[in-house]
Each structure stands twice: as structure tokens, then as C-alpha cells.
């Protein structure tokens, strides 16, 4: 599932237009079909997972479909590909790290670092994850618990499992949510999620809740909706279980000389930081890389190719990405974490980009795939594999690699 969690800054903008169906939908009829589906398809699976009939009926008997969710494919409607959805004009990656977003979160985060100091001391000792990273994820996911999370998790999950685009995935998440209710971690009325089904302050999908949420306040329940200790420790446990390396930073902003191709970006092309330095990479501000990092691997990170700041990322950057599979998300978290101490913006500047849509990017990705070039999936997103594919294509065609698209380049790549 991508993204695996809902974020304040990475919410979906896709809008479903039911009027495109060939016939008006009979929602009452579809609601009845939904109830039959719950009884015949979901109940047997729930029973196998140990869900009681009482819990099942209490949780789902009166559930109505949520027709406001994006991308639905109700029975009897015409199926839609990604290209049939509203596609926003592409905007610069720098907007995700704009000062008007970072600064308020820095101010609020510093207050919470003091307020929850003792709790964070214990969490750091237990899980080995820096408090700044934990706070930054909490801030990015729910504004430190201040964001409204208004949806009924079970209603969202059941609707998606019945008539969403990823039915099998959401069917498993629906059953997992019933397990959460069965175990008594949260009352049904308080089990709130985003419209993507991600729950509580850290925005865990139900399966992730069962795997990684912890009871850190010791009350016998894993409560990521109202308990700050449980929320913070659950984030830390998630990162630890995904391989967080204690004592390492997430990465460093760097100056990358032109002789180093931007097509060398990504976790599959790492080098020792000492070797990066020998090749001319410098940390911004003139500071050296930490001596204990020189023998360890670093990875070139250029979220906007040559059109924005560059970084040497560590393994921990990619651990953050397991929380939300987005380079910009992980960069946002790492940068916000750094700024709790010294609130300094990035040195590198983001160039203005645009003039194309996600649909245009997707069409370009399809063309590259036909050339047997790996773009990481034709999803309309400019991930690192798409960036390196663009850079390789530019080099092969006598162009200076930028590793980032513009409208003219998208038209030229054939």
C-alpha cells in the first residue's frame, strides 16, 4: 500500500466522479449487497482470526458505505485507470519543506520535547531511536496529535474492502481492525482514522498497529489515539523493528560536484562516505563528515535531481522511508528533526519546476518501460528510480543529466 500511512503533507488529491458511470448508481441496492458481502465473505474470515460474533455484529452490523472516499469502484460502475482521475499540476518538491510548514512544527515540537522529556528519555533508552526523529514523525503525521482524525476506521476499511481499488489489501486491514477491537485496545466509537484507513496519532494501518504498537504507559492497552507515551513508543518500536541503527544520523546536506552523475542516486548505489569525499563531495557549511561515518555506506539523495538540494543519506534515511514510502516524506522528517536544535533552513535552493501533470509523468514512465528501463512503476510520481532513469536517458542522448523532468523533456523522451 502506498502510502502506508496518512500524513498532513502527503494526503491524496484524487477525486472520484461517480457521474461518469453509464447508469446512475442505486446506492440502496449496493448497500444491501454490501451487507450480504459482510455476512458471506468477511464473517468467515473474521471467525478464523478469533473474532467473536458479538464483536463482529457490534462493529459492522450498522456500518454504512462511505461514498465520499476517492477512487471507489462500486458494483455496476465503470472501472477507471489512474489516468481517469483528476491529476493536479506538478509542483516543486520544495513545497513540502517550505518554511511556513517547518517553522510552526519546530516551535510546537520544542515545547513537546520539554513536556515529554522523561518519557522520551525512557523511549530512547529502550528503543535506541533519537527523540527528535520520533517527534518529527509525530509532527508530520498528526501535528503532534492536534490534527482532526474524523473518520470511522471500520467504515473506511469496509468501504475500501468492498468497492475500493485495492480490495484484497483492505480486506486484510478490515479483519486486522476487528482484531484491535476484539483485544479491547480502543472503544469502537474512538477508533478513528484518516480517509485512507490509517489510525490514530502515528497513522498506523491496522496490520501495522498489531505488529508495532506498544503499551508504554502500562495501562494494558495499546492506545495510539489518546496516549502520547503509547504513540511515541509505537513510532520508536516501528523504526527499531525496521532496522534503525543507533548512533547514526539520517543524512547530511552536501555539495555534489558535476563530475558525479545524479543518476548514481538511490539505495542500490551506495558508497563509503570516505569514497564520496575522495570524489569531491563536501558537506555544506564546510564541516567534515563525522569520523565514525567515513567507513560506512552513504547514499546519494537528490529529490529534485540537479534542480534542488542534495544529500548523502545513511541507512537510517531508508528506515524512515519504511514509515511512508516517499523520499520527500523521509527528508521532511530528517530535516524537521535537525531543526529542533538549530532552526536553520537547507542551504541548497529548490528550482521552480512544473508545466506538467502526474499524467504526463506516467505517460513518460510507460515510454521508458517500453525501452526496458526501470522507473519503479508507472505511477506518475517522480521517485528515485524515475529520476535515475531520466538521468541515464539524458546521458545516452548527449544531454547534461538533470535527473528531473520538465515539460519539454517529458515530450522529448520517446
Secondary structure as a PSIPRED ss2 file (coil, helix, strand):
# PSIPRED VFORMAT (PSIPRED V4.0)

   1 X C   1.000  0.000  0.000
   2 X C   1.000  0.000  0.000
   3 X C   1.000  0.000  0.000
   4 X C   1.000  0.000  0.000
   5 X C   1.000  0.000  0.000
   6 X C   1.000  0.000  0.000
   7 X C   1.000  0.000  0.000
   8 X C   1.000  0.000  0.000
   9 X C   1.000  0.000  0.000
  10 X C   1.000  0.000  0.000
  11 X C   1.000  0.000  0.000
  12 X C   1.000  0.000  0.000
  13 X C   1.000  0.000  0.000
  14 X C   1.000  0.000  0.000
  15 X C   1.000  0.000  0.000
  16 X C   1.000  0.000  0.000
  17 X C   1.000  0.000  0.000
  18 X H   0.000  1.000  0.000
  19 X H   0.000  1.000  0.000
  20 X H   0.000  1.000  0.000
  21 X C   1.000  0.000  0.000
  22 X C   1.000  0.000  0.000
  23 X C   1.000  0.000  0.000
  24 X C   1.000  0.000  0.000
  25 X C   1.000  0.000  0.000
  26 X C   1.000  0.000  0.000
  27 X H   0.000  1.000  0.000
  28 X H   0.000  1.000  0.000
  29 X H   0.000  1.000  0.000
  30 X H   0.000  1.000  0.000
  31 X H   0.000  1.000  0.000
  32 X H   0.000  1.000  0.000
  33 X H   0.000  1.000  0.000
  34 X H   0.000  1.000  0.000
  35 X H   0.000  1.000  0.000
  36 X H   0.000  1.000  0.000
  37 X H   0.000  1.000  0.000
  38 X H   0.000  1.000  0.000
  39 X H   0.000  1.000  0.000
  40 X H   0.000  1.000  0.000
  41 X H   0.000  1.000  0.000
  42 X H   0.000  1.000  0.000
  43 X H   0.000  1.000  0.000
  44 X H   0.000  1.000  0.000
  45 X H   0.000  1.000  0.000
  46 X H   0.000  1.000  0.000
  47 X H   0.000  1.000  0.000
  48 X H   0.000  1.000  0.000
  49 X C   1.000  0.000  0.000
  50 X C   1.000  0.000  0.000
  51 X C   1.000  0.000  0.000
  52 X C   1.000  0.000  0.000
  53 X H   0.000  1.000  0.000
  54 X H   0.000  1.000  0.000
  55 X H   0.000  1.000  0.000
  56 X H   0.000  1.000  0.000
  57 X H   0.000  1.000  0.000
  58 X H   0.000  1.000  0.000
  59 X H   0.000  1.000  0.000
  60 X H   0.000  1.000  0.000
  61 X C   1.000  0.000  0.000
  62 X C   1.000  0.000  0.000
  63 X C   1.000  0.000  0.000
  64 X C   1.000  0.000  0.000
  65 X C   1.000  0.000  0.000
  66 X C   1.000  0.000  0.000
  67 X C   1.000  0.000  0.000
  68 X C   1.000  0.000  0.000
  69 X C   1.000  0.000  0.000
  70 X C   1.000  0.000  0.000
  71 X C   1.000  0.000  0.000
  72 X C   1.000  0.000  0.000
  73 X C   1.000  0.000  0.000
  74 X C   1.000  0.000  0.000
  75 X C   1.000  0.000  0.000
  76 X C   1.000  0.000  0.000
  77 X C   1.000  0.000  0.000
  78 X C   1.000  0.000  0.000
  79 X C   1.000  0.000  0.000
  80 X C   1.000  0.000  0.000
  81 X C   1.000  0.000  0.000
  82 X H   0.000  1.000  0.000
  83 X H   0.000  1.000  0.000
  84 X H   0.000  1.000  0.000
  85 X C   1.000  0.000  0.000
  86 X C   1.000  0.000  0.000
  87 X C   1.000  0.000  0.000
  88 X C   1.000  0.000  0.000
  89 X E   0.000  0.000  1.000
  90 X C   1.000  0.000  0.000
  91 X C   1.000  0.000  0.000
  92 X C   1.000  0.000  0.000
  93 X H   0.000  1.000  0.000
  94 X H   0.000  1.000  0.000
  95 X H   0.000  1.000  0.000
  96 X H   0.000  1.000  0.000
  97 X H   0.000  1.000  0.000
  98 X C   1.000  0.000  0.000
  99 X H   0.000  1.000  0.000
 100 X H   0.000  1.000  0.000
 101 X H   0.000  1.000  0.000
 102 X H   0.000  1.000  0.000
 103 X H   0.000  1.000  0.000
 104 X H   0.000  1.000  0.000
 105 X H   0.000  1.000  0.000
 106 X H   0.000  1.000  0.000
 107 X H   0.000  1.000  0.000
 108 X H   0.000  1.000  0.000
 109 X H   0.000  1.000  0.000
 110 X H   0.000  1.000  0.000
 111 X H   0.000  1.000  0.000
 112 X H   0.000  1.000  0.000
 113 X H   0.000  1.000  0.000
 114 X H   0.000  1.000  0.000
 115 X H   0.000  1.000  0.000
 116 X C   1.000  0.000  0.000
 117 X H   0.000  1.000  0.000
 118 X H   0.000  1.000  0.000
 119 X H   0.000  1.000  0.000
 120 X H   0.000  1.000  0.000
 121 X H   0.000  1.000  0.000
 122 X H   0.000  1.000  0.000
 123 X H   0.000  1.000  0.000
 124 X H   0.000  1.000  0.000
 125 X H   0.000  1.000  0.000
 126 X H   0.000  1.000  0.000
 127 X H   0.000  1.000  0.000
 128 X C   1.000  0.000  0.000
 129 X C   1.000  0.000  0.000
 130 X C   1.000  0.000  0.000
 131 X H   0.000  1.000  0.000
 132 X H   0.000  1.000  0.000
 133 X H   0.000  1.000  0.000
 134 X H   0.000  1.000  0.000
 135 X H   0.000  1.000  0.000
 136 X H   0.000  1.000  0.000
 137 X H   0.000  1.000  0.000
 138 X H   0.000  1.000  0.000
 139 X H   0.000  1.000  0.000
 140 X H   0.000  1.000  0.000
 141 X H   0.000  1.000  0.000
 142 X H   0.000  1.000  0.000
 143 X C   1.000  0.000  0.000
 144 X C   1.000  0.000  0.000
 145 X C   1.000  0.000  0.000
 146 X C   1.000  0.000  0.000
 147 X C   1.000  0.000  0.000
 148 X C   1.000  0.000  0.000
 149 X C   1.000  0.000  0.000
 150 X C   1.000  0.000  0.000
 151 X E   0.000  0.000  1.000
 152 X E   0.000  0.000  1.000
 153 X H   0.000  1.000  0.000
 154 X H   0.000  1.000  0.000
 155 X H   0.000  1.000  0.000
 156 X H   0.000  1.000  0.000
 157 X H   0.000  1.000  0.000
 158 X H   0.000  1.000  0.000
 159 X H   0.000  1.000  0.000
 160 X H   0.000  1.000  0.000
 161 X H   0.000  1.000  0.000
 162 X H   0.000  1.000  0.000
 163 X H   0.000  1.000  0.000
 164 X C   1.000  0.000  0.000
 165 X C   1.000  0.000  0.000
 166 X C   1.000  0.000  0.000
 167 X H   0.000  1.000  0.000
 168 X H   0.000  1.000  0.000
 169 X H   0.000  1.000  0.000
 170 X H   0.000  1.000  0.000
 171 X H   0.000  1.000  0.000
 172 X H   0.000  1.000  0.000
 173 X H   0.000  1.000  0.000
 174 X H   0.000  1.000  0.000
 175 X H   0.000  1.000  0.000
 176 X H   0.000  1.000  0.000
 177 X H   0.000  1.000  0.000
 178 X H   0.000  1.000  0.000
 179 X H   0.000  1.000  0.000
 180 X H   0.000  1.000  0.000
 181 X H   0.000  1.000  0.000
 182 X H   0.000  1.000  0.000
 183 X H   0.000  1.000  0.000
 184 X C   1.000  0.000  0.000
 185 X C   1.000  0.000  0.000
 186 X C   1.000  0.000  0.000
 187 X C   1.000  0.000  0.000
 188 X H   0.000  1.000  0.000
 189 X H   0.000  1.000  0.000
 190 X H   0.000  1.000  0.000
 191 X C   1.000  0.000  0.000
 192 X E   0.000  0.000  1.000
 193 X E   0.000  0.000  1.000
 194 X C   1.000  0.000  0.000
 195 X C   1.000  0.000  0.000
 196 X C   1.000  0.000  0.000
 197 X C   1.000  0.000  0.000
 198 X C   1.000  0.000  0.000
 199 X E   0.000  0.000  1.000
 200 X C   1.000  0.000  0.000
 201 X C   1.000  0.000  0.000
 202 X C   1.000  0.000  0.000
 203 X C   1.000  0.000  0.000
 204 X E   0.000  0.000  1.000
 205 X C   1.000  0.000  0.000
 206 X H   0.000  1.000  0.000
 207 X H   0.000  1.000  0.000
 208 X H   0.000  1.000  0.000
 209 X H   0.000  1.000  0.000
 210 X H   0.000  1.000  0.000
 211 X H   0.000  1.000  0.000
 212 X H   0.000  1.000  0.000
 213 X C   1.000  0.000  0.000
 214 X C   1.000  0.000  0.000
 215 X C   1.000  0.000  0.000
 216 X C   1.000  0.000  0.000
 217 X C   1.000  0.000  0.000
 218 X C   1.000  0.000  0.000
 219 X C   1.000  0.000  0.000
 220 X C   1.000  0.000  0.000
 221 X C   1.000  0.000  0.000
 222 X C   1.000  0.000  0.000
 223 X C   1.000  0.000  0.000
 224 X C   1.000  0.000  0.000
 225 X C   1.000  0.000  0.000
 226 X C   1.000  0.000  0.000
 227 X C   1.000  0.000  0.000
 228 X H   0.000  1.000  0.000
 229 X H   0.000  1.000  0.000
 230 X H   0.000  1.000  0.000
 231 X H   0.000  1.000  0.000
 232 X H   0.000  1.000  0.000
 233 X H   0.000  1.000  0.000
 234 X H   0.000  1.000  0.000
 235 X H   0.000  1.000  0.000
 236 X H   0.000  1.000  0.000
 237 X H   0.000  1.000  0.000
 238 X H   0.000  1.000  0.000
 239 X H   0.000  1.000  0.000
 240 X H   0.000  1.000  0.000
 241 X H   0.000  1.000  0.000
 242 X C   1.000  0.000  0.000
 243 X C   1.000  0.000  0.000
 244 X C   1.000  0.000  0.000
 245 X C   1.000  0.000  0.000
 246 X C   1.000  0.000  0.000
 247 X C   1.000  0.000  0.000
 248 X C   1.000  0.000  0.000
 249 X C   1.000  0.000  0.000
 250 X C   1.000  0.000  0.000
 251 X E   0.000  0.000  1.000
 252 X E   0.000  0.000  1.000
 253 X E   0.000  0.000  1.000
 254 X E   0.000  0.000  1.000
 255 X E   0.000  0.000  1.000
 256 X C   1.000  0.000  0.000
 257 X C   1.000  0.000  0.000
 258 X C   1.000  0.000  0.000
 259 X C   1.000  0.000  0.000
 260 X C   1.000  0.000  0.000
 261 X C   1.000  0.000  0.000
 262 X H   0.000  1.000  0.000
 263 X H   0.000  1.000  0.000
 264 X H   0.000  1.000  0.000
 265 X C   1.000  0.000  0.000
 266 X C   1.000  0.000  0.000
 267 X C   1.000  0.000  0.000
 268 X C   1.000  0.000  0.000
 269 X C   1.000  0.000  0.000
 270 X C   1.000  0.000  0.000
 271 X E   0.000  0.000  1.000
 272 X E   0.000  0.000  1.000
 273 X H   0.000  1.000  0.000
 274 X H   0.000  1.000  0.000
 275 X H   0.000  1.000  0.000
 276 X H   0.000  1.000  0.000
 277 X H   0.000  1.000  0.000
 278 X H   0.000  1.000  0.000
 279 X C   1.000  0.000  0.000
 280 X C   1.000  0.000  0.000
 281 X C   1.000  0.000  0.000
 282 X E   0.000  0.000  1.000
 283 X E   0.000  0.000  1.000
 284 X H   0.000  1.000  0.000
 285 X H   0.000  1.000  0.000
 286 X H   0.000  1.000  0.000
 287 X C   1.000  0.000  0.000
 288 X C   1.000  0.000  0.000
 289 X C   1.000  0.000  0.000
 290 X C   1.000  0.000  0.000
 291 X H   0.000  1.000  0.000
 292 X H   0.000  1.000  0.000
 293 X H   0.000  1.000  0.000
 294 X C   1.000  0.000  0.000
 295 X C   1.000  0.000  0.000
 296 X C   1.000  0.000  0.000
 297 X E   0.000  0.000  1.000
 298 X E   0.000  0.000  1.000
 299 X E   0.000  0.000  1.000
 300 X E   0.000  0.000  1.000
 301 X E   0.000  0.000  1.000
 302 X C   1.000  0.000  0.000
 303 X C   1.000  0.000  0.000
 304 X C   1.000  0.000  0.000
 305 X H   0.000  1.000  0.000
 306 X H   0.000  1.000  0.000
 307 X H   0.000  1.000  0.000
 308 X C   1.000  0.000  0.000
 309 X C   1.000  0.000  0.000
 310 X E   0.000  0.000  1.000
 311 X E   0.000  0.000  1.000
 312 X E   0.000  0.000  1.000
 313 X E   0.000  0.000  1.000
 314 X C   1.000  0.000  0.000
 315 X H   0.000  1.000  0.000
 316 X H   0.000  1.000  0.000
 317 X H   0.000  1.000  0.000
 318 X H   0.000  1.000  0.000
 319 X H   0.000  1.000  0.000
 320 X H   0.000  1.000  0.000
 321 X H   0.000  1.000  0.000
 322 X C   1.000  0.000  0.000
 323 X C   1.000  0.000  0.000
 324 X C   1.000  0.000  0.000
 325 X C   1.000  0.000  0.000
 326 X C   1.000  0.000  0.000
 327 X H   0.000  1.000  0.000
 328 X H   0.000  1.000  0.000
 329 X H   0.000  1.000  0.000
 330 X H   0.000  1.000  0.000
 331 X H   0.000  1.000  0.000
 332 X H   0.000  1.000  0.000
 333 X H   0.000  1.000  0.000
 334 X H   0.000  1.000  0.000
 335 X H   0.000  1.000  0.000
 336 X H   0.000  1.000  0.000
 337 X H   0.000  1.000  0.000
 338 X H   0.000  1.000  0.000
 339 X H   0.000  1.000  0.000
 340 X C   1.000  0.000  0.000
 341 X C   1.000  0.000  0.000
 342 X C   1.000  0.000  0.000
 343 X C   1.000  0.000  0.000
 344 X C   1.000  0.000  0.000
 345 X C   1.000  0.000  0.000
 346 X C   1.000  0.000  0.000
 347 X C   1.000  0.000  0.000
 348 X C   1.000  0.000  0.000
 349 X C   1.000  0.000  0.000
 350 X C   1.000  0.000  0.000
 351 X C   1.000  0.000  0.000
 352 X C   1.000  0.000  0.000
 353 X C   1.000  0.000  0.000
 354 X C   1.000  0.000  0.000
 355 X C   1.000  0.000  0.000
 356 X C   1.000  0.000  0.000
 357 X E   0.000  0.000  1.000
 358 X H   0.000  1.000  0.000
 359 X H   0.000  1.000  0.000
 360 X H   0.000  1.000  0.000
 361 X H   0.000  1.000  0.000
 362 X H   0.000  1.000  0.000
 363 X H   0.000  1.000  0.000
 364 X H   0.000  1.000  0.000
 365 X H   0.000  1.000  0.000
 366 X H   0.000  1.000  0.000
 367 X H   0.000  1.000  0.000
 368 X H   0.000  1.000  0.000
 369 X H   0.000  1.000  0.000
 370 X H   0.000  1.000  0.000
 371 X C   1.000  0.000  0.000
 372 X C   1.000  0.000  0.000
 373 X C   1.000  0.000  0.000
 374 X C   1.000  0.000  0.000
 375 X C   1.000  0.000  0.000
 376 X C   1.000  0.000  0.000
 377 X C   1.000  0.000  0.000
 378 X C   1.000  0.000  0.000
 379 X C   1.000  0.000  0.000
 380 X C   1.000  0.000  0.000
 381 X C   1.000  0.000  0.000
 382 X C   1.000  0.000  0.000
 383 X C   1.000  0.000  0.000
 384 X H   0.000  1.000  0.000
 385 X H   0.000  1.000  0.000
 386 X H   0.000  1.000  0.000
 387 X H   0.000  1.000  0.000
 388 X H   0.000  1.000  0.000
 389 X H   0.000  1.000  0.000
 390 X H   0.000  1.000  0.000
 391 X H   0.000  1.000  0.000
 392 X H   0.000  1.000  0.000
 393 X H   0.000  1.000  0.000
 394 X H   0.000  1.000  0.000
 395 X H   0.000  1.000  0.000
 396 X H   0.000  1.000  0.000
 397 X C   1.000  0.000  0.000
 398 X C   1.000  0.000  0.000
 399 X C   1.000  0.000  0.000
 400 X C   1.000  0.000  0.000
 401 X C   1.000  0.000  0.000
 402 X C   1.000  0.000  0.000
 403 X C   1.000  0.000  0.000
 404 X C   1.000  0.000  0.000
 405 X C   1.000  0.000  0.000
 406 X C   1.000  0.000  0.000
 407 X H   0.000  1.000  0.000
 408 X H   0.000  1.000  0.000
 409 X H   0.000  1.000  0.000
 410 X H   0.000  1.000  0.000
 411 X H   0.000  1.000  0.000
 412 X H   0.000  1.000  0.000
 413 X C   1.000  0.000  0.000
 414 X C   1.000  0.000  0.000
